[in-house]
Amino acid sequence: ALAAARAEVEDGRAPNLSVAIEQALLERRRSEALREALEIWEEEHGPIGREAEEWARKELARALREASSSTPGH
């Protein structure tokens, strides 16, 4: 994980190691939150259909783009 954070800095995707680690942790928390939300949905409503899953992936990607463009240091 540390090597990946260093690569983020070297590639210019993060201004320093601290920001790269913070971004990785934030992304991990988002991923865990999404996984939990999907588990809850499926417990309450059954499996999510392919069309709904594709829509959700597009919306998540859009939200992540918007969040990363508003993150300080970018």
PDB file of N, CA, C and O in Angstrom:
ATOM      1  N   ALA A   1       0.817  -1.187   0.000  1.00  0.00           N
ATOM      2  CA  ALA A   1       0.000   0.000   0.000  1.00  0.00           C
ATOM      3  C   ALA A   1       0.871   1.264   0.000  1.00  0.00           C
ATOM      4  O   ALA A   1       0.546   2.257  -0.652  1.00  0.00           O
ATOM      5  N   LEU A   2       1.965   1.207   0.733  1.00  0.00           N
ATOM      6  CA  LEU A   2       2.857   2.357   0.780  1.00  0.00           C
ATOM      7  C   LEU A   2       3.497   2.595  -0.582  1.00  0.00           C
ATOM      8  O   LEU A   2       3.673   3.738  -1.003  1.00  0.00           O
ATOM      9  N   ALA A   3       3.843   1.510  -1.266  1.00  0.00           N
ATOM     10  CA  ALA A   3       4.425   1.643  -2.605  1.00  0.00           C
ATOM     11  C   ALA A   3       3.422   2.290  -3.560  1.00  0.00           C
ATOM     12  O   ALA A   3       3.799   3.107  -4.400  1.00  0.00           O
ATOM     13  N   ALA A   4       2.158   1.925  -3.431  1.00  0.00           N
ATOM     14  CA  ALA A   4       1.123   2.513  -4.288  1.00  0.00           C
ATOM     15  C   ALA A   4       0.974   4.003  -3.995  1.00  0.00           C
ATOM     16  O   ALA A   4       0.797   4.802  -4.915  1.00  0.00           O
ATOM     17  N   ALA A   5       1.044   4.378  -2.720  1.00  0.00           N
ATOM     18  CA  ALA A   5       0.941   5.795  -2.345  1.00  0.00           C
ATOM     19  C   ALA A   5       2.128   6.569  -2.898  1.00  0.00           C
ATOM     20  O   ALA A   5       1.972   7.684  -3.397  1.00  0.00           O
ATOM     21  N   ARG A   6       3.306   5.982  -2.809  1.00  0.00           N
ATOM     22  CA  ARG A   6       4.497   6.642  -3.370  1.00  0.00           C
ATOM     23  C   ARG A   6       4.371   6.811  -4.885  1.00  0.00           C
ATOM     24  O   ARG A   6       4.778   7.833  -5.438  1.00  0.00           O
ATOM     25  N   ALA A   7       3.812   5.813  -5.542  1.00  0.00           N
ATOM     26  CA  ALA A   7       3.613   5.899  -6.996  1.00  0.00           C
ATOM     27  C   ALA A   7       2.651   7.025  -7.341  1.00  0.00           C
ATOM     28  O   ALA A   7       2.837   7.709  -8.347  1.00  0.00           O
ATOM     29  N   GLU A   8       1.618   7.229  -6.512  1.00  0.00           N
ATOM     30  CA  GLU A   8       0.679   8.338  -6.720  1.00  0.00           C
ATOM     31  C   GLU A   8       1.426   9.673  -6.714  1.00  0.00           C
ATOM     32  O   GLU A   8       1.162  10.547  -7.540  1.00  0.00           O
ATOM     33  N   VAL A   9       2.352   9.816  -5.779  1.00  0.00           N
ATOM     34  CA  VAL A   9       3.130  11.056  -5.672  1.00  0.00           C
ATOM     35  C   VAL A   9       4.063  11.187  -6.874  1.00  0.00           C
ATOM     36  O   VAL A   9       4.141  12.248  -7.494  1.00  0.00           O
ATOM     37  N   GLU A  10       4.763  10.116  -7.197  1.00  0.00           N
ATOM     38  CA  GLU A  10       5.706  10.147  -8.321  1.00  0.00           C
ATOM     39  C   GLU A  10       5.019  10.460  -9.639  1.00  0.00           C
ATOM     40  O   GLU A  10       5.578  11.149 -10.492  1.00  0.00           O
ATOM     41  N   ASP A  11       3.800   9.948  -9.802  1.00  0.00           N
ATOM     42  CA  ASP A  11       3.042  10.177 -11.043  1.00  0.00           C
ATOM     43  C   ASP A  11       2.333  11.527 -11.055  1.00  0.00           C
ATOM     44  O   ASP A  11       1.721  11.902 -12.055  1.00  0.00           O
ATOM     45  N   GLY A  12       2.416  12.254  -9.943  1.00  0.00           N
ATOM     46  CA  GLY A  12       1.778  13.563  -9.877  1.00  0.00           C
ATOM     47  C   GLY A  12       0.304  13.528  -9.560  1.00  0.00           C
ATOM     48  O   GLY A  12      -0.375  14.548  -9.677  1.00  0.00           O
ATOM     49  N   ARG A  13      -0.213  12.368  -9.156  1.00  0.00           N
ATOM     50  CA  ARG A  13      -1.639  12.267  -8.824  1.00  0.00           C
ATOM     51  C   ARG A  13      -1.921  12.714  -7.396  1.00  0.00           C
ATOM     52  O   ARG A  13      -3.078  12.887  -7.013  1.00  0.00           O
ATOM     53  N   ALA A  14      -0.860  12.901  -6.606  1.00  0.00           N
ATOM     54  CA  ALA A  14      -0.987  13.420  -5.239  1.00  0.00           C
ATOM     55  C   ALA A  14       0.226  14.307  -4.976  1.00  0.00           C
ATOM     56  O   ALA A  14       1.331  13.992  -5.416  1.00  0.00           O
ATOM     57  N   PRO A  15       0.027  15.410  -4.261  1.00  0.00           N
ATOM     58  CA  PRO A  15       1.130  16.343  -4.038  1.00  0.00           C
ATOM     59  C   PRO A  15       2.197  15.820  -3.071  1.00  0.00           C
ATOM     60  O   PRO A  15       3.360  16.215  -3.153  1.00  0.00           O
ATOM     61  N   ASN A  16       1.798  14.931  -2.157  1.00  0.00           N
ATOM     62  CA  ASN A  16       2.765  14.371  -1.218  1.00  0.00           C
ATOM     63  C   ASN A  16       2.236  13.045  -0.681  1.00  0.00           C
ATOM     64  O   ASN A  16       1.095  12.661  -0.941  1.00  0.00           O
ATOM     65  N   LEU A  17       3.091  12.356   0.072  1.00  0.00           N
ATOM     66  CA  LEU A  17       2.739  11.031   0.568  1.00  0.00           C
ATOM     67  C   LEU A  17       1.547  11.075   1.520  1.00  0.00           C
ATOM     68  O   LEU A  17       0.701  10.182   1.486  1.00  0.00           O
ATOM     69  N   SER A  18       1.470  12.075   2.347  1.00  0.00           N
ATOM     70  CA  SER A  18       0.363  12.201   3.287  1.00  0.00           C
ATOM     71  C   SER A  18      -0.976  12.284   2.556  1.00  0.00           C
ATOM     72  O   SER A  18      -1.935  11.615   2.940  1.00  0.00           O
ATOM     73  N   VAL A  19      -1.043  13.088   1.521  1.00  0.00           N
ATOM     74  CA  VAL A  19      -2.281  13.232   0.741  1.00  0.00           C
ATOM     75  C   VAL A  19      -2.606  11.924   0.023  1.00  0.00           C
ATOM     76  O   VAL A  19      -3.770  11.531  -0.043  1.00  0.00           O
ATOM     77  N   ALA A  20      -1.601  11.254  -0.508  1.00  0.00           N
ATOM     78  CA  ALA A  20      -1.826   9.992  -1.210  1.00  0.00           C
ATOM     79  C   ALA A  20      -2.417   8.949  -0.265  1.00  0.00           C
ATOM     80  O   ALA A  20      -3.330   8.211  -0.635  1.00  0.00           O
ATOM     81  N   ILE A  21      -1.890   8.894   0.954  1.00  0.00           N
ATOM     82  CA  ILE A  21      -2.416   7.935   1.935  1.00  0.00           C
ATOM     83  C   ILE A  21      -3.838   8.314   2.336  1.00  0.00           C
ATOM     84  O   ILE A  21      -4.706   7.450   2.454  1.00  0.00           O
ATOM     85  N   GLU A  22      -4.074   9.606   2.546  1.00  0.00           N
ATOM     86  CA  GLU A  22      -5.420  10.074   2.899  1.00  0.00           C
ATOM     87  C   GLU A  22      -6.420   9.726   1.799  1.00  0.00           C
ATOM     88  O   GLU A  22      -7.536   9.295   2.090  1.00  0.00           O
ATOM     89  N   GLN A  23      -6.030   9.910   0.549  1.00  0.00           N
ATOM     90  CA  GLN A  23      -6.916   9.589  -0.568  1.00  0.00           C
ATOM     91  C   GLN A  23      -7.217   8.093  -0.607  1.00  0.00           C
ATOM     92  O   GLN A  23      -8.355   7.690  -0.846  1.00  0.00           O
ATOM     93  N   ALA A  24      -6.196   7.272  -0.373  1.00  0.00           N
ATOM     94  CA  ALA A  24      -6.383   5.820  -0.391  1.00  0.00           C
ATOM     95  C   ALA A  24      -7.329   5.382   0.729  1.00  0.00           C
ATOM     96  O   ALA A  24      -8.190   4.528   0.519  1.00  0.00           O
ATOM     97  N   LEU A  25      -7.169   5.961   1.904  1.00  0.00           N
ATOM     98  CA  LEU A  25      -8.047   5.607   3.022  1.00  0.00           C
ATOM     99  C   LEU A  25      -9.481   6.043   2.755  1.00  0.00           C
ATOM    100  O   LEU A  25     -10.423   5.313   3.063  1.00  0.00           O
ATOM    101  N   LEU A  26      -9.647   7.229   2.183  1.00  0.00           N
ATOM    102  CA  LEU A  26     -10.988   7.712   1.852  1.00  0.00           C
ATOM    103  C   LEU A  26     -11.650   6.802   0.826  1.00  0.00           C
ATOM    104  O   LEU A  26     -12.829   6.470   0.951  1.00  0.00           O
ATOM    105  N   GLU A  27     -10.893   6.402  -0.182  1.00  0.00           N
ATOM    106  CA  GLU A  27     -11.433   5.518  -1.207  1.00  0.00           C
ATOM    107  C   GLU A  27     -11.828   4.173  -0.602  1.00  0.00           C
ATOM    108  O   GLU A  27     -12.855   3.600  -0.966  1.00  0.00           O
ATOM    109  N   ARG A  28     -11.010   3.674   0.319  1.00  0.00           N
ATOM    110  CA  ARG A  28     -11.317   2.406   0.969  1.00  0.00           C
ATOM    111  C   ARG A  28     -12.602   2.517   1.795  1.00  0.00           C
ATOM    112  O   ARG A  28     -13.438   1.614   1.762  1.00  0.00           O
ATOM    113  N   ARG A  29     -12.761   3.616   2.532  1.00  0.00           N
ATOM    114  CA  ARG A  29     -13.983   3.808   3.320  1.00  0.00           C
ATOM    115  C   ARG A  29     -15.201   3.891   2.409  1.00  0.00           C
ATOM    116  O   ARG A  29     -16.253   3.339   2.732  1.00  0.00           O
ATOM    117  N   ARG A  30     -15.072   4.567   1.285  1.00  0.00           N
ATOM    118  CA  ARG A  30     -16.194   4.659   0.336  1.00  0.00           C
ATOM    119  C   ARG A  30     -16.561   3.285  -0.196  1.00  0.00           C
ATOM    120  O   ARG A  30     -17.739   2.943  -0.300  1.00  0.00           O
ATOM    121  N   SER A  31     -15.557   2.511  -0.527  1.00  0.00           N
ATOM    122  CA  SER A  31     -15.786   1.174  -1.051  1.00  0.00           C
ATOM    123  C   SER A  31     -16.484   0.294  -0.020  1.00  0.00           C
ATOM    124  O   SER A  31     -17.417  -0.439  -0.349  1.00  0.00           O
ATOM    125  N   GLU A  32     -16.026   0.370   1.230  1.00  0.00           N
ATOM    126  CA  GLU A  32     -16.656  -0.408   2.296  1.00  0.00           C
ATOM    127  C   GLU A  32     -18.091   0.043   2.529  1.00  0.00           C
ATOM    128  O   GLU A  32     -18.973  -0.789   2.743  1.00  0.00           O
ATOM    129  N   ALA A  33     -18.336   1.345   2.489  1.00  0.00           N
ATOM    130  CA  ALA A  33     -19.683   1.868   2.687  1.00  0.00           C
ATOM    131  C   ALA A  33     -20.603   1.398   1.563  1.00  0.00           C
ATOM    132  O   ALA A  33     -21.752   1.035   1.817  1.00  0.00           O
ATOM    133  N   LEU A  34     -20.117   1.401   0.340  1.00  0.00           N
ATOM    134  CA  LEU A  34     -20.919   0.941  -0.793  1.00  0.00           C
ATOM    135  C   LEU A  34     -21.238  -0.543  -0.651  1.00  0.00           C
ATOM    136  O   LEU A  34     -22.373  -0.964  -0.878  1.00  0.00           O
ATOM    137  N   ARG A  35     -20.246  -1.326  -0.279  1.00  0.00           N
ATOM    138  CA  ARG A  35     -20.464  -2.762  -0.099  1.00  0.00           C
ATOM    139  C   ARG A  35     -21.531  -3.010   0.981  1.00  0.00           C
ATOM    140  O   ARG A  35     -22.412  -3.852   0.805  1.00  0.00           O
ATOM    141  N   GLU A  36     -21.448  -2.279   2.088  1.00  0.00           N
ATOM    142  CA  GLU A  36     -22.436  -2.417   3.151  1.00  0.00           C
ATOM    143  C   GLU A  36     -23.832  -2.023   2.669  1.00  0.00           C
ATOM    144  O   GLU A  36     -24.816  -2.699   2.968  1.00  0.00           O
ATOM    145  N   ALA A  37     -23.904  -0.931   1.925  1.00  0.00           N
ATOM    146  CA  ALA A  37     -25.199  -0.474   1.409  1.00  0.00           C
ATOM    147  C   ALA A  37     -25.807  -1.517   0.473  1.00  0.00           C
ATOM    148  O   ALA A  37     -27.012  -1.765   0.520  1.00  0.00           O
ATOM    149  N   LEU A  38     -24.989  -2.121  -0.366  1.00  0.00           N
ATOM    150  CA  LEU A  38     -25.486  -3.148  -1.283  1.00  0.00           C
ATOM    151  C   LEU A  38     -25.975  -4.376  -0.519  1.00  0.00           C
ATOM    152  O   LEU A  38     -26.996  -4.966  -0.872  1.00  0.00           O
ATOM    153  N   GLU A  39     -25.245  -4.757   0.527  1.00  0.00           N
ATOM    154  CA  GLU A  39     -25.668  -5.903   1.330  1.00  0.00           C
ATOM    155  C   GLU A  39     -27.017  -5.632   1.992  1.00  0.00           C
ATOM    156  O   GLU A  39     -27.888  -6.501   2.010  1.00  0.00           O
ATOM    157  N   ILE A  40     -27.188  -4.432   2.532  1.00  0.00           N
ATOM    158  CA  ILE A  40     -28.454  -4.071   3.169  1.00  0.00           C
ATOM    159  C   ILE A  40     -29.582  -4.081   2.146  1.00  0.00           C
ATOM    160  O   ILE A  40     -30.658  -4.619   2.407  1.00  0.00           O
ATOM    161  N   TRP A  41     -29.334  -3.484   0.978  1.00  0.00           N
ATOM    162  CA  TRP A  41     -30.358  -3.450  -0.079  1.00  0.00           C
ATOM    163  C   TRP A  41     -30.790  -4.864  -0.449  1.00  0.00           C
ATOM    164  O   TRP A  41     -31.983  -5.161  -0.524  1.00  0.00           O
ATOM    165  N   GLU A  42     -29.805  -5.735  -0.681  1.00  0.00           N
ATOM    166  CA  GLU A  42     -30.134  -7.091  -1.114  1.00  0.00           C
ATOM    167  C   GLU A  42     -30.862  -7.874  -0.021  1.00  0.00           C
ATOM    168  O   GLU A  42     -31.719  -8.702  -0.328  1.00  0.00           O
ATOM    169  N   GLU A  43     -30.535  -7.625   1.245  1.00  0.00           N
ATOM    170  CA  GLU A  43     -31.251  -8.278   2.338  1.00  0.00           C
ATOM    171  C   GLU A  43     -32.713  -7.842   2.364  1.00  0.00           C
ATOM    172  O   GLU A  43     -33.603  -8.649   2.632  1.00  0.00           O
ATOM    173  N   GLU A  44     -32.955  -6.563   2.084  1.00  0.00           N
ATOM    174  CA  GLU A  44     -34.319  -6.025   2.162  1.00  0.00           C
ATOM    175  C   GLU A  44     -35.122  -6.215   0.882  1.00  0.00           C
ATOM    176  O   GLU A  44     -36.334  -6.416   0.943  1.00  0.00           O
ATOM    177  N   HIS A  45     -34.463  -6.155  -0.283  1.00  0.00           N
ATOM    178  CA  HIS A  45     -35.193  -6.136  -1.550  1.00  0.00           C
ATOM    179  C   HIS A  45     -34.806  -7.241  -2.528  1.00  0.00           C
ATOM    180  O   HIS A  45     -35.413  -7.352  -3.593  1.00  0.00           O
ATOM    181  N   GLY A  46     -33.838  -8.038  -2.201  1.00  0.00           N
ATOM    182  CA  GLY A  46     -33.383  -9.077  -3.113  1.00  0.00           C
ATOM    183  C   GLY A  46     -32.256  -8.575  -3.999  1.00  0.00           C
ATOM    184  O   GLY A  46     -31.833  -7.424  -3.889  1.00  0.00           O
ATOM    185  N   PRO A  47     -31.771  -9.448  -4.879  1.00  0.00           N
ATOM    186  CA  PRO A  47     -30.628  -9.098  -5.734  1.00  0.00           C
ATOM    187  C   PRO A  47     -30.902  -7.878  -6.622  1.00  0.00           C
ATOM    188  O   PRO A  47     -32.023  -7.650  -7.076  1.00  0.00           O
ATOM    189  N   ILE A  48     -29.866  -7.127  -6.842  1.00  0.00           N
ATOM    190  CA  ILE A  48     -29.943  -5.953  -7.710  1.00  0.00           C
ATOM    191  C   ILE A  48     -29.775  -6.415  -9.154  1.00  0.00           C
ATOM    192  O   ILE A  48     -28.872  -7.191  -9.466  1.00  0.00           O
ATOM    193  N   GLY A  49     -30.649  -5.932 -10.027  1.00  0.00           N
ATOM    194  CA  GLY A  49     -30.579  -6.318 -11.432  1.00  0.00           C
ATOM    195  C   GLY A  49     -29.394  -5.686 -12.142  1.00  0.00           C
ATOM    196  O   GLY A  49     -28.816  -4.712 -11.659  1.00  0.00           O
ATOM    197  N   ARG A  50     -29.040  -6.240 -13.280  1.00  0.00           N
ATOM    198  CA  ARG A  50     -27.880  -5.777 -14.048  1.00  0.00           C
ATOM    199  C   ARG A  50     -28.012  -4.308 -14.458  1.00  0.00           C
ATOM    200  O   ARG A  50     -27.049  -3.547 -14.364  1.00  0.00           O
ATOM    201  N   GLU A  51     -29.195  -3.915 -14.908  1.00  0.00           N
ATOM    202  CA  GLU A  51     -29.411  -2.533 -15.347  1.00  0.00           C
ATOM    203  C   GLU A  51     -29.211  -1.557 -14.187  1.00  0.00           C
ATOM    204  O   GLU A  51     -28.565  -0.521 -14.349  1.00  0.00           O
ATOM    205  N   ALA A  52     -29.757  -1.884 -13.031  1.00  0.00           N
ATOM    206  CA  ALA A  52     -29.598  -1.029 -11.855  1.00  0.00           C
ATOM    207  C   ALA A  52     -28.142  -0.985 -11.407  1.00  0.00           C
ATOM    208  O   ALA A  52     -27.656   0.062 -10.979  1.00  0.00           O
ATOM    209  N   GLU A  53     -27.452  -2.103 -11.501  1.00  0.00           N
ATOM    210  CA  GLU A  53     -26.042  -2.152 -11.117  1.00  0.00           C
ATOM    211  C   GLU A  53     -25.196  -1.272 -12.033  1.00  0.00           C
ATOM    212  O   GLU A  53     -24.316  -0.553 -11.560  1.00  0.00           O
ATOM    213  N   GLU A  54     -25.452  -1.323 -13.333  1.00  0.00           N
ATOM    214  CA  GLU A  54     -24.713  -0.482 -14.282  1.00  0.00           C
ATOM    215  C   GLU A  54     -24.980   0.995 -14.010  1.00  0.00           C
ATOM    216  O   GLU A  54     -24.055   1.805 -14.051  1.00  0.00           O
ATOM    217  N   TRP A  55     -26.236   1.355 -13.734  1.00  0.00           N
ATOM    218  CA  TRP A  55     -26.580   2.742 -13.411  1.00  0.00           C
ATOM    219  C   TRP A  55     -25.824   3.186 -12.158  1.00  0.00           C
ATOM    220  O   TRP A  55     -25.258   4.279 -12.124  1.00  0.00           O
ATOM    221  N   ALA A  56     -25.817   2.339 -11.137  1.00  0.00           N
ATOM    222  CA  ALA A  56     -25.152   2.680  -9.876  1.00  0.00           C
ATOM    223  C   ALA A  56     -23.652   2.867 -10.084  1.00  0.00           C
ATOM    224  O   ALA A  56     -23.061   3.780  -9.507  1.00  0.00           O
ATOM    225  N   ARG A  57     -23.035   2.023 -10.893  1.00  0.00           N
ATOM    226  CA  ARG A  57     -21.599   2.165 -11.165  1.00  0.00           C
ATOM    227  C   ARG A  57     -21.294   3.496 -11.861  1.00  0.00           C
ATOM    228  O   ARG A  57     -20.315   4.165 -11.531  1.00  0.00           O
ATOM    229  N   LYS A  58     -22.126   3.868 -12.812  1.00  0.00           N
ATOM    230  CA  LYS A  58     -21.930   5.149 -13.507  1.00  0.00           C
ATOM    231  C   LYS A  58     -22.097   6.322 -12.550  1.00  0.00           C
ATOM    232  O   LYS A  58     -21.313   7.270 -12.577  1.00  0.00           O
ATOM    233  N   GLU A  59     -23.117   6.253 -11.709  1.00  0.00           N
ATOM    234  CA  GLU A  59     -23.360   7.331 -10.741  1.00  0.00           C
ATOM    235  C   GLU A  59     -22.231   7.422  -9.722  1.00  0.00           C
ATOM    236  O   GLU A  59     -21.818   8.518  -9.344  1.00  0.00           O
ATOM    237  N   LEU A  60     -21.734   6.278  -9.281  1.00  0.00           N
ATOM    238  CA  LEU A  60     -20.627   6.266  -8.328  1.00  0.00           C
ATOM    239  C   LEU A  60     -19.380   6.870  -8.966  1.00  0.00           C
ATOM    240  O   LEU A  60     -18.688   7.671  -8.337  1.00  0.00           O
ATOM    241  N   ALA A  61     -19.090   6.496 -10.204  1.00  0.00           N
ATOM    242  CA  ALA A  61     -17.930   7.049 -10.893  1.00  0.00           C
ATOM    243  C   ALA A  61     -18.061   8.562 -11.041  1.00  0.00           C
ATOM    244  O   ALA A  61     -17.086   9.292 -10.861  1.00  0.00           O
ATOM    245  N   ARG A  62     -19.263   9.032 -11.368  1.00  0.00           N
ATOM    246  CA  ARG A  62     -19.496  10.467 -11.496  1.00  0.00           C
ATOM    247  C   ARG A  62     -19.285  11.168 -10.159  1.00  0.00           C
ATOM    248  O   ARG A  62     -18.636  12.212 -10.092  1.00  0.00           O
ATOM    249  N   ALA A  63     -19.831  10.594  -9.105  1.00  0.00           N
ATOM    250  CA  ALA A  63     -19.691  11.193  -7.770  1.00  0.00           C
ATOM    251  C   ALA A  63     -18.233  11.229  -7.331  1.00  0.00           C
ATOM    252  O   ALA A  63     -17.787  12.211  -6.737  1.00  0.00           O
ATOM    253  N   LEU A  64     -17.496  10.173  -7.619  1.00  0.00           N
ATOM    254  CA  LEU A  64     -16.079  10.139  -7.250  1.00  0.00           C
ATOM    255  C   LEU A  64     -15.281  11.178  -8.034  1.00  0.00           C
ATOM    256  O   LEU A  64     -14.370  11.805  -7.493  1.00  0.00           O
ATOM    257  N   ARG A  65     -15.625  11.359  -9.315  1.00  0.00           N
ATOM    258  CA  ARG A  65     -14.944  12.393 -10.116  1.00  0.00           C
ATOM    259  C   ARG A  65     -15.206  13.770  -9.528  1.00  0.00           C
ATOM    260  O   ARG A  65     -14.296  14.589  -9.397  1.00  0.00           O
ATOM    261  N   GLU A  66     -16.463  14.011  -9.176  1.00  0.00           N
ATOM    262  CA  GLU A  66     -16.815  15.312  -8.601  1.00  0.00           C
ATOM    263  C   GLU A  66     -16.126  15.535  -7.256  1.00  0.00           C
ATOM    264  O   GLU A  66     -15.656  16.635  -6.966  1.00  0.00           O
ATOM    265  N   ALA A  67     -16.072  14.487  -6.440  1.00  0.00           N
ATOM    266  CA  ALA A  67     -15.431  14.599  -5.121  1.00  0.00           C
ATOM    267  C   ALA A  67     -13.936  14.833  -5.263  1.00  0.00           C
ATOM    268  O   ALA A  67     -13.356  15.628  -4.523  1.00  0.00           O
ATOM    269  N   SER A  68     -13.309  14.142  -6.212  1.00  0.00           N
ATOM    270  CA  SER A  68     -11.853  14.296  -6.354  1.00  0.00           C
ATOM    271  C   SER A  68     -11.494  15.650  -6.946  1.00  0.00           C
ATOM    272  O   SER A  68     -10.415  16.177  -6.675  1.00  0.00           O
ATOM    273  N   SER A  69     -12.387  16.220  -7.752  1.00  0.00           N
ATOM    274  CA  SER A  69     -12.090  17.533  -8.324  1.00  0.00           C
ATOM    275  C   SER A  69     -12.256  18.638  -7.292  1.00  0.00           C
ATOM    276  O   SER A  69     -11.738  19.739  -7.474  1.00  0.00           O
ATOM    277  N   SER A  70     -12.974  18.353  -6.211  1.00  0.00           N
ATOM    278  CA  SER A  70     -13.158  19.357  -5.162  1.00  0.00           C
ATOM    279  C   SER A  70     -12.254  19.108  -3.951  1.00  0.00           C
ATOM    280  O   SER A  70     -12.301  19.857  -2.975  1.00  0.00           O
ATOM    281  N   THR A  71     -11.429  18.048  -4.013  1.00  0.00           N
ATOM    282  CA  THR A  71     -10.517  17.728  -2.909  1.00  0.00           C
ATOM    283  C   THR A  71      -9.348  18.681  -2.919  1.00  0.00           C
ATOM    284  O   THR A  71      -8.736  18.888  -3.967  1.00  0.00           O
ATOM    285  N   PRO A  72      -9.017  19.273  -1.772  1.00  0.00           N
ATOM    286  CA  PRO A  72      -7.857  20.182  -1.724  1.00  0.00           C
ATOM    287  C   PRO A  72      -6.597  19.450  -2.154  1.00  0.00           C
ATOM    288  O   PRO A  72      -6.428  18.262  -1.880  1.00  0.00           O
ATOM    289  N   GLY A  73      -5.728  20.161  -2.821  1.00  0.00           N
ATOM    290  CA  GLY A  73      -4.475  19.575  -3.287  1.00  0.00           C
ATOM    291  C   GLY A  73      -4.511  19.099  -4.708  1.00  0.00           C
ATOM    292  O   GLY A  73      -3.506  18.617  -5.230  1.00  0.00           O
ATOM    293  N   HIS A  74      -5.654  19.225  -5.348  1.00  0.00           N
ATOM    294  CA  HIS A  74      -5.759  18.808  -6.762  1.00  0.00           C
ATOM    295  C   HIS A  74      -5.803  20.008  -7.659  1.00  0.00           C
ATOM    296  O   HIS A  74      -5.890  19.864  -8.878  1.00  0.00           O
TER     297      HIS A  74
END
